[in-house]
Amino acid sequence: MSASDREEALRELGRMAMEKRESVGLSLEDIFERTRVRMDYLRGIEQGAYQKFPDLVYVKGFVRTYLSVIGAEELKDEFMAWLNKDNVSDRRVPPANILGNTTFPTKGFKLASHFWLFVVLFLVMAGTGCYVWYSWSNNVIIPRFEPSQQTGAMISDEDEDELLSQDDFMSLLPVAAPEEPEPEPVPPHLHILAETADVWVEVTISDRVVFSRTMNRGSEASWDLPATARVRYGRAGARITLNGQILRDASARGTFDYHPDGTFNRIR
């Protein structure tokens, strides 16, 4: 599978999604008002152009939200399959190129050629150094420094007992610390805690009510945010955490919109 195959498939899926949207009488502005997904992302889905999108986890969330609003869930599996594919057959294009732009040299691969030349030279030098060190360490005893050695005096049998052994010498060499793996990106997240009193809460995501009941004091609930969440509070007393940040200003009674980028605003 080449990059062109994947891009063509995503463009075709975007065209089908656009036709579905038009058939149900919705405009892109309607989708934006319902989901708060940016207009350039919505156009990118319909055009199969994902170069300006954020990480893959956000792309999947935006696509699911868009398909849910226009009633085209039957396209979701095919969208997810093509979004997850890696470019392993075309080595000229790096994996997951769908999420970013890459510029390649137009004449040859001089940079890559020089890089591998340096790698080969480094390996040869490192191998030679290791061989010399191994030969030296197996044939030479490393003595402890004594003033008599400055005058060229012979080492006595008594002094041999205090010489460093090879195992002692190896124990003094520094040990490289293991590399820690990079943490995976955390998706946008909304968390609500009924902190000081019982609180009635209603949560709507992608035009669908996902939560509507009274939270007893001390109870909590949380959701991932593929799109903007609209939350209504029947009374004050809730503590809201958005993407790990506590929003004290949003604990009053009313209606609020919480966005995946970590911002929020009060509606009424």
C-alpha positions in Angstrom: 0.0 0.0 0.0 1.4 3.4 -1.0 0.7 6.8 0.4 -1.3 7.7 -2.7 -3.6 4.7 -2.1 -4.4 5.8 1.4 -4.8 9.5 0.5 -7.2 8.6 -2.4 -9.2 6.3 -0.1 -9.6 9.1 2.5 -10.6 11.6 -0.2 -13.2 9.2 -1.4 -14.6 8.6 2.1 -14.6 12.4 2.6 -16.6 12.9 -0.6 -19.2 10.2 0.6 -19.5 11.9 4.0 -20.0 15.3 2.3 -22.8 13.9 0.1 -24.4 12.3 3.2 -24.2 15.7 5.0 -25.8 17.5 2.1 -28.6 14.9 1.8 -29.7 15.5 5.4 -29.7 19.3 4.8 -26.8 20.3 7.0 -24.1 22.8 6.3 -20.6 22.8 7.7 -21.6 25.8 9.8 -24.4 23.6 11.3 -21.9 20.9 12.1 -19.6 23.5 13.8 -22.4 24.9 15.9 -23.3 21.4 17.1 -19.8 20.0 17.8 -17.6 23.1 18.1 -15.0 21.3 15.9 -13.0 23.9 14.0 -14.2 24.6 10.4 -10.8 23.8 8.9 -10.8 20.4 10.5 -14.4 19.7 9.1 -13.2 20.8 5.6 -10.1 18.6 6.0 -12.3 15.5 6.7 -14.4 16.1 3.6 -11.4 16.8 1.4 -9.2 14.0 2.8 -6.6 16.6 3.8 -5.2 15.9 7.3 -1.9 17.8 7.2 -3.0 20.5 9.7 -4.7 18.1 12.1 -3.2 17.4 15.6 -2.3 13.9 16.9 -4.1 10.8 15.5 -6.1 10.4 18.7 -7.8 13.8 18.0 -8.3 13.0 14.3 -10.3 9.8 15.2 -12.4 11.8 17.7 -13.2 14.5 15.3 -14.2 12.0 12.5 -16.4 10.0 14.9 -18.1 13.2 16.1 -18.7 14.4 12.5 -20.1 11.1 11.3 -22.4 10.8 14.3 -23.9 14.3 13.7 -24.6 13.6 10.0 -25.9 10.0 10.7 -23.2 8.2 8.7 -21.9 5.8 11.3 -21.7 3.1 8.6 -18.5 4.9 7.3 -16.8 4.9 10.7 -15.0 1.5 10.5 -13.7 2.2 7.0 -12.4 5.7 8.1 -10.7 4.2 11.2 -9.1 1.4 9.1 -7.5 3.8 6.6 -6.4 6.3 9.4 -4.6 3.5 11.2 -2.7 2.2 8.2 1.1 2.7 8.2 3.2 3.3 5.0 5.4 0.2 5.1 5.5 -0.6 1.4 6.7 2.9 0.2 10.0 3.6 2.0 10.2 7.0 0.4 7.3 8.2 2.6 7.7 8.0 6.4 4.9 6.2 8.5 1.8 8.1 9.4 2.6 10.9 6.9 -1.1 11.7 6.8 -0.7 13.8 10.0 2.1 16.1 8.8 4.1 17.4 5.9 7.5 16.1 5.0 9.9 17.6 2.4 12.3 15.3 0.7 15.5 16.1 -1.2 14.9 16.5 -4.9 18.4 15.2 -6.0 19.6 12.0 -4.5 20.0 11.2 -0.8 23.3 13.0 0.0 22.4 13.7 3.6 21.4 10.1 4.2 24.5 8.8 2.4 26.9 10.9 4.5 25.0 9.9 7.7 25.5 6.2 7.0 29.2 6.8 6.1 29.7 8.4 9.5 27.9 5.5 11.2 30.1 2.9 9.5 33.3 4.8 10.4 32.1 5.2 14.0 31.4 1.5 14.3 34.8 0.6 12.9 36.6 2.9 15.3 34.5 1.7 18.2 35.2 -2.0 17.3 39.0 -1.3 17.0 39.0 0.5 20.4 37.2 -2.3 22.1 39.6 -4.9 20.7 42.7 -2.9 21.8 41.2 -2.4 25.3 40.3 -6.1 25.6 43.8 -7.2 24.6 45.4 -4.7 26.9 43.2 -5.6 29.9 43.9 -9.3 29.6 47.7 -9.0 29.4 48.5 -6.0 31.7 48.0 -5.8 35.5 47.1 -2.3 36.6 49.1 -1.5 39.7 48.2 0.9 42.5 50.3 4.0 42.2 53.4 3.9 44.5 56.3 6.5 44.6 58.8 3.7 44.0 57.4 3.3 40.5 58.6 6.7 39.5 62.2 5.6 40.0 61.7 2.4 38.0 61.9 0.0 41.1 60.7 -3.6 40.7 57.4 -4.6 42.1 57.9 -7.0 45.0 55.7 -10.0 45.9 54.2 -8.1 48.8 53.1 -5.3 46.5 51.4 -7.7 44.1 48.7 -8.5 46.7 47.6 -4.8 46.6 47.4 -4.5 42.8 43.9 -3.9 41.3 42.4 -7.0 39.7 40.6 -6.9 36.4 37.2 -7.4 38.1 37.9 -4.5 40.5 38.8 -2.3 37.6 35.6 -3.2 35.7 33.5 -2.4 38.8 34.9 1.2 38.7 33.6 1.8 35.1 30.4 4.0 34.9 27.1 2.2 34.0 24.7 4.0 31.6 21.3 4.5 33.0 18.4 2.9 31.0 16.4 5.2 28.8 12.8 5.9 30.0 10.0 5.5 27.3 8.3 8.7 26.3 4.8 9.0 27.8 1.8 8.6 25.4 -0.3 11.7 24.8 -3.4 12.0 27.1 -6.7 12.7 25.3 -8.8 15.7 26.4 -10.8 14.9 29.6 -13.5 16.4 31.7 -14.0 15.4 35.4 -16.8 16.6 37.7 -16.9 16.1 41.5 -19.9 17.0 43.7 -17.7 18.6 46.3 -19.9 20.6 48.7 -23.5 19.5 48.1 -25.8 17.4 45.9 -25.7 18.7 42.4 -27.9 18.0 39.4 -25.8 17.7 36.3 -26.6 17.2 32.6 -23.8 16.6 30.1 -24.2 16.8 26.3 -21.5 15.7 23.8 -21.9 15.8 20.1 -25.6 16.7 20.4 -26.2 13.6 22.6 -27.0 13.6 26.3 -24.5 11.3 27.9 -25.3 12.1 31.6 -28.4 13.5 33.4 -28.9 13.0 37.1 -28.3 14.3 40.6 -24.8 13.6 41.8 -24.7 13.0 45.6 -22.1 14.9 47.6 -18.7 13.2 47.2 -19.6 11.4 44.0 -17.7 12.0 40.7 -18.0 11.3 37.0 -15.6 11.8 34.0 -15.6 11.7 30.2 -13.2 11.9 27.3 -13.8 15.0 25.1 -13.6 14.2 21.3 -15.7 17.4 20.9 -17.1 20.3 23.0 -19.2 19.2 26.0 -22.1 21.4 27.1 -22.8 21.0 30.9 -25.8 22.3 32.9 -25.6 22.6 36.7 -28.8 22.8 38.8 -27.0 24.3 41.7 -23.5 25.4 42.8 -21.2 23.0 44.6 -19.3 21.1 41.9 -15.6 21.1 41.3 -14.7 20.8 37.6 -11.3 19.5 36.2 -10.6 20.0 32.5 -7.4 18.3 31.1 -6.0 18.1 34.6 -6.6 21.7 35.5 -9.2 22.6 38.2 -11.6 25.3 37.0 -12.8 27.1 40.2 -14.7 29.8 38.2 -17.0 27.1 36.6 -18.5 25.8 39.9 -21.5 28.1 39.8 -25.0 27.2 38.7 -25.7 27.6 34.9 -24.6 26.2 31.5 -21.0 25.9 30.4 -19.2 24.7 27.3 -15.9 22.8 27.9 -13.6 22.5 24.8 -11.0 19.8 24.1 -8.3 22.5 23.9 -8.7 23.1 27.7 -10.8 26.3 27.4 -14.4 26.9 28.6 -17.0 29.6 28.5 -20.3 30.2 30.2 -23.5 30.2 28.1 -26.0 31.4 30.6 
